[in-house]
Structures are given as structure tokens and as C-alpha cells.
Amino acid sequence: MNRLADLLPRQMREDEFLMRLVAVFDELLNTVAVPVDNLALLAHPALAPDPMVDWLCSWLGWDLPPGWPSMNAKRRFLDAAGELLTYRGTEHGIRRLVEVLGGSEVSAVEVLEPGFVVVNDGSALPAPVGDIEIRISGSLVDTWPEHDLAHLERLVLGDVVAGHRAAVTLLRAEPPTPPTPDRR
């Protein structure tokens, strides 16, 4: 970056007092210019420092408790933010939210919506209030601590469209049935 002193006319550069004064402003400019030059890096999910990742998640509307989820999961959130925010509150958005958070530990997310109501003129409208059931299955249901599952449930319910009641059902894996002995 050009120093401010280099931008002055030659006669002014010969004044020692003026050069010291300009050096002060040069130093101030450097402390501001460097962070501005790196601003794009602060918002990049893979490169942003951890406190910035937390702030970006809250700025995008995800009210996450301190320390939850992992920093990698928060970075996945930010990486998928465009899709998650575009489809927020929809069946696809809720499914993707759980998949991004749980990664490979999610095997299925089902969103059972109440459907439609028929009004007097015969047209179908979305039901204004209804129960939505969100079923989540995968290894996370059996391996995550209860408080993490509670955070997941709160986060998912926060993405449900206003005016709808919703419930999250965590489907635990069925224990394997013991083999039956061969009777011959």
C-alpha cells in the first residue's frame, strides 16, 4: 500500500515536522486498512475465527447455546446458509437443517404436515394451524447426549412456520433381535 508521504508533493516531503505528522496518519491508516483488506476472510466459513463464526450464526438467526453445536457444525451451517435460509420453515429446509447439523449421523428426516383445508369456493389453502410432526432417525439419536438432542429439537422447532404447532420425534434404533436357534 502507498504511504501517505509518497502522495505529497516533493517540497512538502522536505518538511520534517509534516513528515512526522503524516507518519502518525500513516500508522492509523494501516491499522484500519489491514482489517478492511481481510474483511472477506472474516465471513468465509472455513477461514473465519471462531468468535466470528458464532457471531455470523447469531446474525443469520440461529440462536445457538454457547459451545453447541461443534465449531465444525457451525461452519457447515454457514456454508449451507444460502440454502437453509431460502428454504427456512419448509419441509426441505427443516430436513436440510438436521442433515447439515448431524452430518453422516442422520439417516432420515421426515416432516409430516397437516395438509390443506378446502374453503367454501372449492380452493385449497394451507391449513392455518396444524400439528407438524418431524421424525429424526440416525445414530445421533442413540449417541448424542440428551442436552444436545434438546438443543437440536429447539433449533428445529425454531424453524417451523409461525402459526403451526410442531413436535419432534427422535426415533431410536431398534435393538437387534437375537438369532433364533435352528431346530432340526
Secondary structure, DSSP 8 states (H G I E B T S, - for coil): ---GGGGS-HHHHT-HHHHHHHHHHHHHHHHHHHHHHTHHHHT-TTTS-HHHHHHHHHHTT----TT-S-HHHHHHHHHTHHHHHHTTTSHHHHHHHHHHHHGGG--EEEEE---EEE-TTS-EEE-SS-EEEEEEESHHHHHS-HHHHHHHHHHHHHTS-TT-EEEEEEE-------------
